[in-house]
């Protein structure tokens, strides 16, 4: 260990744990930085301390993060703290990889001016190799190759982790061969190729080991396997290595992030010092208590407990509601009370859930902004289905016709489209009538494609009066090929296009069938679009945002909606790892709240146009009942909730579960009912289990088997 560091003025505003992290030198350092604990301040001060107190040349410091915005902020703030701070190498992983390859292009067997291919370029390259394959197949292959590179796997490696078909190896090999022939790289190569260079070229490896005295990585919980391996190769035994992250905020596994990187860091770098940043500067203690109890149920974590000086604040509120309409009403009511609209964020699990909130906020005249996506009715897949619906309602609608005539590809090119439009004008009829007859100038292939599309639209028009509107909209999305087309986009890009189409089906569920219902539905959408309020960045507007997009953000008041099993967590065939990531996502969502937190769960939601019953999220059952305040039904659109004691009747499924009763739960085991009460139409029970866990249940949703406590002894 080197000499003790001095205590410059810029360290005075750090707490003890932050100061310990900043001034540590020698052994590898893992900084477990809880939500709102000031991790960015720590890593920036660490850079300044290394320069000012350890005397490191700024150019010998490499700091890596995940966004250009974060890298720019770190560079700017480091230069404010210490002279030469801006000279440290502060980049994203991919930016560093590109810089390294350009500096060593000859050793990497690349031209100096190589081009970096984006996702579309990769698909185009595959199309040149496999011209007869449909775009959906090509995009699926491109996605699989990208995922293989996240794991640092080449075409000759075992690809079972990313390929269940056995077909990828040869495709990947041809793709890689062609990429090397033309001398370009894709985003995965910006990590893979530097990794290979360090492994294979002793001269390059020695030069980089000599250059970097300190390597710091921010948001380490978001790193993938290839990035971890690159970090390991960059660090020599003499390099000081420091990573900052939060295992409880690892929520991007679908993008390739590997939480085990942070969980096993101390195993890969022996002698690691772990410093926990547990003081939270954002939220009140009641909010942190809720977050902490839920995430503590995860087994895959290193463990920490957030605390705050803000000990006092209102309890988080749980609202158990009948349906999504009540959920929206509750949110509108809260927004109108007290705080500025801009203080409120409404969080949800999927983008499709934004639709009802958008419609209600517009109707109430409340400005809003959507973070991370476009407004519901402006989303590509939604506009595609609406275009066919509009064309069915009005077969003269040329704009809608042009949007969907060749989407998905039907073999009708731009010139053929113009000939069809001209034919309709000359006939004086609708575009559908023109489609139903031979069109002059079309090839035989074009005539067949024209006739096939006309048959699709004609059949759909015949079905319009035969089923509810929601079922009809679903049929349109299916028979037009749009569902299949956007499902392929989902598989490639990890988007939620199918979920948005399903939500459009749900939106149609409240309208009557037939042409009148369709016209009314389309008119509602057009009127909603006409009154959209474009809230600027500085406007006093409610924020609508998915939980994944809230990372790094904070809001005075947060409403987390859709807390039902089957929606959040999603349920189904999810693995234990999937469930733990969903639980971490809940933790991230809760810790966005500064002052007020509301949790909503609906008994019924509309699914595929039909009302479907859902149980409350299991995460709610992991929160001790004393940490939550149950919203009165007056706050949820009904009458006042009343407490009842065991003498009151009509307990329904919980009539045999008074306090002191022994029960068995499939997941938790044997426990004892501690408390029973009624909330609105639901009866609640609080159970303490033998494993020490306490959970709240609604027996009508969650079967609890009554057992004799003597049987469990």
N, C-alpha and C positions, 0 to 999 in steps of 0.2 A: 504493500500500500504506500502511496505517496504521502507527502506532508498534508496535515489537516488544512482544509480550505479556510480562507478568511470569510467574513460575513459582510459582504458588500450591501449597500443600501437597498438594492433591488430585491434582496431576499427578505427584507423586513415584512413585506406584505404577504408572505407565505405562512401557512399553518405548519405545525411541527412535522406532520407526515409529508407534506409537500416539500419542505426544506430538506428533510432526510433524503427524499428521492432525488432532488436536484443536486445535492452535494455528495452523493455516493459515487465512489470511483473504485475500480478494481474488478471485483467479481461481476459476472453478468447480473443485470438488474431487470426484474419484472415488476412493473408498476401496475397493480390492479386498481384501476381508477373507476370508482363507482359513478353512476349517473349524477351529473351536476356537481362533480367534485373538483373541477378546475384542472383537468388533465392537460388541456391545451396550454394553459399558463405554465404548467410544470415542464413540459417538453421544450417550450421556448426559453424558459429560464435555464433549463439544463444546457441548451446550446450556448447561451450567454456565459454561464458559469464555466463551461469547458474552455471557452476562449479566454475569459478574463482571469480565472483563478487557476486553471490547470495549464494555461499557456499554450493550448493547442492552436495550430495554424487552422483558421476557419476552413481552408480547403481540404483539411484532413478529416472533416466531419461530414458524414452522410446522414441526412434525415429523410425518411421516406414516409409518405402518407398516401391517401387513396383518391384525393380529388385535387384538381388544379387550384380550386378556390382555397382549400386548406393549406396547400403548399405556399401559395402567395401570401396568405395571412401570416404564416409562420416566418417567412422570409422578411416580411415588412416589420413584424414585431421584434424579431431577433435583432435587426439592424438598429431599432430604437433603443434596445437595452445595452448594446455593446458595440464598440467600433469594430467593423469587419464582420458583423453578424450576417450581412447579406451575401458574403462570399462563401458561406457554408453551402454545400451541395444539398439543397432542399428541393425534392422532386417527388412526383408520384412514382410508383413502381414501374409503370409502363414508360413514363418519360425518362427515367433513369436507364431502362433497358435500351431505349432508342438511342440515347446519348452514348452509351457504352458501345453499342454496335457500330455507330458511325465513327467513333474514335478508333475502333479496331476492325473496320470493315474487311480489310485484307485477311486478317487472321480468321475472321468469321466466314470468309469466302463469299462476301457480298460486295456489290458495287457501292461506291461512296454515296451515290444518290439514290439508294434503294427507296422504293415506295412502300408505305404501310397500308395494307388492305383492310378495309372495314368489313362488316358482316356481309353487306351486299356484294362487295368485290369477291369475297370467298365463294359465295353462291355462284357468281358469274364464272369463276374459274372452274368450279365443278361442272357447270353447264357446258363449258368448252370440252371437258373430258367425257361427259355423259349427256350428249345433246338430246337423247330420246327420253330422258327421265323427267317427270313433272317437277315443277318448282317445289312442291311440298316435300318430295323425297330429297331434293338437293338441299333444301334448308335444314331438314332433319339431319342429314349427313354433316353439314357444316357445323351445326350445333354440337354433334357428337365429337367431331374433331376438336372443336374449341374446348369442350369439357375434358377430353383426353389431355390436352395441353395444360389445363388447370392442375392436373395430377402429374404433370411432367412425364407423360407417357408418349412414346414414339410409336410408329406403326408396327414395329417388331416386338413391342412389349405386350404383356397380357392386358387386353382391353376389356375384360369382363366387367370392370367397374363402371364402364360407360356404354357398353354395347351388349345387348341381350340377343342380338340377331346373328352374330358371328360373321356379318358381312363387312364390318367397318375396316378391318385391317388392310384389305387390298385397296379399298377406296382411299383410305388415309395415305397409303404408300404412294398411290398415283398422284394424289393431291400434293404430297410433300415433294415428290420428284419434280412435278411441274413447277411448283413454287420456287424450287432451287434453280431450275433451268432459266426462269425469267428473272431471277435475282431479286425477288421481293419478299416481304414478310407480312404476316398477319399479327393481330394483337397478342395471340398466344405465343408467337415467336419472340416477342419483345421480352418475355421472361425465359422461355425455353432456350433460345439461341445464346444469350449471355451465360446461362447456367452451363450449357454444353461447352462454351468457350473456356470458362473457368475450370471445368473438369479436365478438358483435353489439352489445354495450352499452358504449360508450366510458366512460360515467360509472362503471359498476360496475368495469370493468377498471382505470381510473385509481385508484379507491379501494383496490382490493386491491393494486395495485402500490405504493401509498404506505404501506399497512399493513405488509407483510411485508418486513423487511430481510434475513431469512435463511430459507431453505427447506431442510429436511433430509429425506431419504427413506431409510428402512431397508428391507432385503430388496429392493433395487431390481431384482435379477434376476427377481423374481416379478411385476413390473409388466407390464400389457398396453399395447397401442397407445393406447387412449383415456386411460389414466392418464398415459402419457408426454406426450400432447398437452395434457392439463390442466396438468401440471407446467410445460410450456413456456409456456403462456398466463399462468400465475400469476407467473412470474418476469419481472421487468422487467430492463433492462440493468444497473440498479444493485443488483439483488438478489443476495446471495451464495447460491449453490446448491451443495449437497453431497449426494451419493448414496453409500450404503454397500451393498455387495452382493458376491456371488461368482459370476462367470460359470460356474464349475465346479459350482455347486449349483443351476442353473436346471433344474428337473425337473417343472414344472407346465404344459407347453405344452398339455396336454389341457384345462386350465382357462383357456386364453387367454394365459398368460404368454409374453412375447416376449423371448428372450435377446438379440436384437439391440439392445434398448434400452440394455443395459449395454455391449455390444461397440462401439456407435457413439456413446456418450455424448460422447466427446471431439470427434466430428465436428459434433454439433449445438450444442455449447457450446465454441466455440473458446478456446484457451488453457488448457484443462483441465489441472490438476495431478493426477497419479495417484500415490497412496500405496498401497503394497502391505503388508498385514499378513500376514506369512508365518510368524511364530513361533507354533507351535501349543502350547497348554497342556493338551491332552487326551491325545494318543496318544504311543506310543513311536515311535522312529525307524523300526524295521522295518515297522511298520504304515503309516506315512506314505510309505515308499518304495514299497510296493505300490500305494497309492492314486495316487501321483504318476506312476508309470510308465504306468498305464492311461489316466488322463485326459490325459496328454501326447500320446496318439494322436489327440485331437480337434484339428481345424483351427480350429474356431470358438471361440477363447479368446484372452484377452489375455496369459495366461502368468504364472505365479508358481510358486514351489517352496516347499512347507512344510518347516519344520525345527523341531526341538525340543531342549530341554536334556535330555530323557529319551532319551538315546542308546541305552541298553541295554534289552533286553527280548527275549522269545522270538520267533523267526521265526514269521510266520503259517504255519498248517498247511493243506495241501491234502489232502483225502481224496477219492480216486477210488473210487467205490462201485459196486456192481452194481445196486442198486435203492433205491427210497424207503424200504423197510423197514430196510435197512442204515443209511440216513441217519438215521432216527429212533433206531435203536439207538445209533449213535455219539453223538447229542445227549444221550440219556439217560445214557450212560456218562460223558460229560464233566460233566454237571450233578451227578452223584453224586461227582465227584472234587473234593476240596479246597474250592472256593469255596462261598459261600452260593448258594442257588438264585436269589435275587434279583439276583445279579451277572451273570446270563446272559440275553442276548436272542437269540432265534432269528428271523432275518429271512428273508423270502421275497418273491417278485415279485408274486404274486396272493393274494387272501384265501382262495381255494379250497385253497391248500396248507396251511392251518392244520389241516385235519381230522385227518390222521394224527398230528400232534404233540399235538393235544388228546386224542385217544384214548389215545395212549401215555403221556402225562403223567398222565392220570387213572388208568390202569392201574398206573402205578408209584407212585401216591400223592404225586406232586410237584405242589404248588400252582402255578398259572399265571394270568396275566392276559392278555387280548387287548386291544391298543390300537387304537382307531380303528374297531372294528366289533364285532358281537356274536358269540357262539360259533357255530360252524358249524351245528349242528343247530337253532339258534334263529333262523337267518336266514329272512326271509319266504319267499323262493323255495324254500328247502329244505323248510320246513314245509308249503308248498302241495303239493309233489309227495308228501311223506310222507303228507299227509292223504288223497290219492287212493289211495295204496298201502294205507293202513290200512282205507279203505272197501272196497277190493277184498278184503282179507283178512277183513273183518268187515262185511258190508253192513248191520248194525244200529248201526254206530258213528255216533251222531247228531252228536257234536262234529265229527268229520272231515267228515261230510256237510254240515253248515252252513258249514264253511270253504270248500268247493270247489264247492258246487252252482251258485253264480253267479259264479265266478271262473275264467276271465274272464267278463264279463257274458254271460249266456245268455237274458236276458229272463224270469228267474224272480225276482220280487220277494220282499220279506220276508213278505207275506201268503200268497203261494203256497207258500213254504217251510213256513209253519205248517200249511197245509192238507195238504201232503204228509206231514209228521210225524204229524198227527192221523189221516190215512188209514192209515198204517202201524200205529199203535196200535190202531185199530179193527179192522183186518184180523188183527192178531196176528202179522204176518209182518215181514220185513225192510224197510228203507227202499227197497232195490232192487226188491223185489216191488211196493211201492206206486208206485214210479216207472214200473213196467212196465204199469200200468193207468191208465185215466182216473181222475183225482182230482176229486171233487166240488168245485165252486166255482171251478175254474180256467177262465180264458178260453180261447178257441181257440188264441191265441198261446201261452199258458202251457202248454196241453196239448202243443203241438208241441215246445216247448222241453224239457218234461219227458221226452217220448218220445225226443228226440234225445240227451239226456244218458244216459238209461237204455241206449240203444243203444251209446254209447261205453263205458260200464262193462261191459256184457255182452260186448262184443267183446273188451275187454281181458282179462276173466276167461277167455275162450276161448283167448287167446294165452298165458296164463301158463305152461302146461306145454309150450309148443312152442319155447321159446328160452331161452338162458342168462339169468340174472336181470338182469345188467347191461343186456343188450339190451332186456329187458322194461321196466326202469325208464326207459330212454331212450324207448321207445315210449309209455309212460304220459305222460311230460313233453310229447312231441310231439302225441299224439292228443287229449290233454285241452285243448290250446291254451295251456298254461302256458309252453311255450318261447317261443311267439310273443309272448305277453303280456309276459314279462319281458325279451325281446329289445328290445321297445319302451321299456321302462324303462331298459335299458342305454344305448340310443341317446340318450335324453334326459338322463340323470343321470350318464353316464360311470361307472356301477357295473359290477360283475363278476358279475351275477346268473346269466347263462348259464354262466359258468365254475364257479359253485357248483353249478348243476344237473349239469353234466358231472362234477364231482367226486363228487356223490352217486351217479352212474352208476358211477364208478370204485370207490366204496366197496362197491357191490353185487357187484363182479366176483369177490370171493373166496368167494361163497356159492353153493350149489347152486341149480338152477332149481326151478320149480314152487312149489306152495303152501308146502311145508316150508321151502324156501330163503327165501321171502319172509317167513314168520313168524320164522325165525331172524334174518334181517336186521333186522326191525323190533324184535325183542326186544333185540338188541345195542344199538340206538340208545336204546331206553328205559332200559336198564341204565346206559349211559354218562351219560344225562341225570340219572339218579337219584344218581350219585356225583360230579356236578360239584362242584368246590370253588371257592367264590366268594372269590377272593383280594382282600382290600381293598387300598387304596392303600399302606398301610404294611406289608403282609404280605411275608414272604420268599418271593417267587414269581417264577418264570421269566416273562419277557416274550415274547409272541408278537406279531409286528408286521410289516406290509408295509414294504418299503424306503421307499416314499413317505411313510409316517407317521413315520419316524424323524427327520425334519428337526428339528434343534434339540435332540435327545436324545443321551445318551451312556451307555455301559454298560462295566463292567470287562471283560466277555468277550462277544464277538459271534460268532455262527455264521451265516454267510451261506449259505443252502441253495439248491438248484435251479440251480446254475451250468451249464446246458446250453443249447446253441444250439437255438432253438425255444421255449425258456421264458424265458431271460435271456441274451442278448437274444432277443426273440421271433422274429426271422427273418421269412420270408415276403416280403411286398412293402414292407417298411419302407424309407423314404427315408434318404438320408445324414443328414438332420437328425434323424430318428427314432433312428438308431443312435448319433449323438453324444449325444442326450439319455439313452439307455439307459446309455451309458458314464458320463455325469455321475451317473446314479442309482447306479451301482456305486461311484463315488467317494464319494458321500454315505454309502452303506452302510458302506464300509470305515472311513471316518473317524468312525463312531460308537464304534469300539472304543478303549478306553483302554489296556488291558494285553495282552489276548489276542485273536487273530483266527483263526477257522477258516473254511475255504472248502470246500464239498462239491459234488461233481458225480456224478450217477448215470448209469450206462450205460443203464438201462431205467427207464421210468416207465409207469404205467398210464394209458392215454388211451382214453376211451370204453369202458372196461372191458377193454381189451386191452393187453398189454405192448408198448410201442413203444421202439425203440432211438433214443437221442439222442447226438450228439457233445458233447464238453465245450464250454463257452462259449468263444467266441473271445477273451473278455476274459482268460481264464486264459493264453492263448497270448501275451498282451501283457505278462506279468509275467516278468522275468528269472528263470530257474530258481534262481539262487543266493539269491533273496529268499524262497524258500518252502522249507518242510520238508514232505516227503511223508509222510503218515501211514502207519505200518505197518499191515498188514492186521489185526493184532491189535487196533488201535484202531478198525478198521472192521468188526470181526466175523469176521475170517478169520485165516489164519496169518501169520507174520512175513514182511514183504517182504524180499526179498534182492536185493542188487545183483549183476549179472553182467557179465562182460566179453565182448569180441567173439568169444571162442573158444567160448562156450556156444551150444548149438543152439536150435532151435525159436523163431526170431525172427518167424515168420509174415510178415506184410506188410512188416516192417522189415528182413528179412534182407539186402537189398541196400543198406542205408543206414548203413554204418559211418561213423565219424568221418572227415571229409575229403571225403565225397561231395558232389558238386554236385547241387542240387535246384531245382525251380521250383514256386512256389506262385501260384495265380491272383491273390491279393490283394497279396502281398509281393514277387513277382518271383523273381529268382535269388539263391540263398544257398548256404552251406556247412554241412553237419552238423558241429557242434562236439563233440557228446557223444551217446552212446546208452546207455540203461540200461533195466532192467525194474522196473516197480512192480506187484507182484502178478501179475495175468494180462495186464497191458498193457505194451507196449514204448513207451518215450518217446524222442523225439529232440529235441535242442536245435539250432536253426538260426540262424546269423547271416546276415542278408541284406545285399545291396549298398547298400540305402538306410540302413543303420545299425541297423535294427530287429533285435532278437533275439526269438525266440518258441519256445515249447515245443509239440510236437505229439504226438498219438498216431496213428501212421500208419494204423492200422486204421480210424480215424474220418476222418482228413483226408488225402486223396490228395496225395502229394508226388511229382512227376515227376522221375525221375533224369535229369540233364543233364550233359554234358561242360562243365567250367568253361572250356575253351578256346572253346566255342561262344559264350560270353557276353562274350568280350573284344572 
